[in-house]
Amino acid sequence: MMPRSDTDHSPDGAKPSALAGLTDEVLVARARSKDVAAFEELLGRYEDKLYRLAMRFVRNENDAQEILQDVFLSAWRNLPGFEGRAQFGSWMYRVTVNAALMFLRARNRHPEVMLDDVEPAVLHKGAEQSGHGSSEDWSQRPDEQLQSEELRRHIQTAVDALPDGLRTVFLVRDVEGLSTEETAELLNLSLPAVKTRLHRARLALREAIGHYFAP
């Protein structure tokens, strides 16, 4: 099985695939029986989302494409073990997260986080949440301060310093923007575990930003 290529797309005006009306569950069953067309239909439904997710981690188009090829091959090889207890899309998200983290780890790199990616809630009431003793709303700071390269470095350093488990939850929930429930399903964690890890990650980030804003 070869991964999809950029030349695999149907030409404009082509009729929809006969498989397009089938559910993921039916396509997965066919793909598990080595139906390549069914598997490629599944990939077509999710590859854009998976590519964007990979880009969140690596910030490089070539690297994201490489990760996506690994994801497609891994999914094809491991599809017989997919038991259907999670949604196929969630399973593919999990495969992509793992592939991206392995890619970065092999190159001794960390996911790159841009300030614009971080949910606004992380920047609000930062001093109170990080133990600085006030309820200052950092979002009211001048734009040039919030958008500065120095602040970006503080955030990146704080994210890099997080343990893998906290960093992954933060990236998926607060950077990728999935819900808490979706994050739990994606990472195969309980809701309390996601909430705890996210809280700890946010506290660490706010602590780093709090030092930056300290008078």
N, C-alpha and C positions, 0 to 999 in steps of 0.2 A: 504493500500500500504506500503510495507516494502522497505527500501532502499537497493540498491545493496550491496552485500557482496563480500569479496575477493574470495569466492568460486564460484561466478556466472560466471566466465570466461569460455568460451568454450575450450575444450581440443585441443591440437595441432592437426592440420590436419582436424579440423571440417570444414564443408562447411559454407560459409558466410551466415549470416541471410538473409532471403527473404526480410527483410525490409531495408537491407543495401543500396540498390539503390534508395531509396526514399529520397526526399528532406526533410529538416527540417520542411518546411511548412506543407507538407503532414503528417509527423509524429506528429507534434503538433496538427493538426486537429484530428487525430486519438486518441492521448493521451487525448485530451479534452473530448473525448467521452468514457473515462475510458478504453482505450486500453493500458493495462499495458506493453505489449510487445513493443509497439511503444515508450512508455515513456522510457523504459529501453534501447532501441536503441539510443535514444537521449542522455541519460546519458553516454552511452559508448563512444559517440563521444566527449564529453566534460569533462569527469571526471578527466582526467590527467591534463588538463589545469587548471581546478578549484582547484585541489589539490595543484598544484604549486602556484597558487595565494594565497590560504589559508596559505601555508607555508611561503610566504613572510611576512605575518602578525604575525604569531605565532611562527615560528622557532621550531616547535615541531611536530613530526609525529603523535603522539596520538591526540594532540589538533587539527591538521589539519584534521584528519580522523573524529573526532567528529563534526567539523564544516561542513565537507562534508555531513555527515549523516543528519544534520539539514537542509542543503541546499536542499538535495534531497526531504526530507519530505515537506519543505516549498514550493518547486517548484510544487510538486504534488498537494498540497492543493490549491495553488494559480493559477494553470494553467488555470482554467476557466476564470480568470480575465485577462489573458494575451491576449492583443488585437492585437498583431502582428505588432504594429507600429515600434518596434525595432526588430532587429534580435534576434532569440532565444538565440544564444550564448551570445550576449551582455546582454540580460535580466538575464541569468544565472550568468554572471560575476557580475552584480549588486547585485543579491541575495547573492552571495558569499562574496562580500565586506561588505555588511550590516551584514551578519551573523558573519564574522570575527570581525568586530568592536564591535558588541554586545557581542560576546564572551569575548573579551578583557576588555570591559567596566565592564562586570559583575564580572570580577576578578581583577578589578582595575589595569590593566596592559596596557602598550602601545606597539604598534608594534615595533619589534626590527629591526634595520637597520644596515647592515654590510657595511663597506666602499667599498668593492668590488661591492656591488649592485648599488651604486650611479653612475649615468652616468658621464663620464669623464668631460663633459661640466660644471658640477657643480663645479669642482675643478679648472677650467681654468679661468684666468683673475679675480680671486676672489677679490683681493684688489680693483680693479676698480669698480666691481659690488657692493661691499659692502660699498663703500664710503670711503675707506682708502686712496684714492687719487693717486694711481699708477696703472699700468696695469700689475703688477707682475703675472706671470703664475705659480700658486702653483704646477702644475703638474711637474715642473722642480725641485722641492724640493727632497732631498735625499729620497730613498725608505724607509729607516728606520723611517723617520719622517712622511711620508705619511701613513705608515702602523702601526703606533704606537697605543697602547691601549689608550693612552691619547687622541689622535685625534678621535678615535672611540667613546670615551665617550663624547667628545665635539659634535660630529655629533648626537649621540643618544639624548643628552640633548636638542639640538636644535630642533630635530624632535618631541620629547615629548612635547616641549613647544608650538608647533604650534596648533592653533585651529583645531578642527576636520575637518572642510571644507578644510583648506589648507593642512593638513597632508594627507588626503585621496587622493587629487589630486597629491601630491608629490609622494606618494607610488605607485599609479597606473601609473603615467606618467614617473617618473624618476627612480623608483625602479623596477617596473614590466616591464617597457619599452614599454608600449603602445604608439601609436601616439596621438597627441593632439586631432585629430578627434575621434579616438576610445575612448579616455578618456571622451570626451564630451558626446558621445553616451552612454557609460557605466554608467556615473554618472548622466545622464539626465540634463546636463548643456549646456549652449551655448558655442561656441568657445571662445568668448571674456571673459566669466567668467572663463573658464579653464586657459586661458593664464594669466589672472590677478592673479588668485590664485597661479598658478605655479610660477609666477614672485615673488610674495610676499614670498612664501615658500623658493625659492632659495635665495632670499636676506637675509632672516633670517638665513639660513644655512651658507651662505658665511660670514655673520657677525660673527657667532660663530667661524668659522674656522679662520677668520681674526684675532680675538683676540689670537688664538693659535699661529699664525705665526708672531704676532707682535714682533718687536725686543725688 
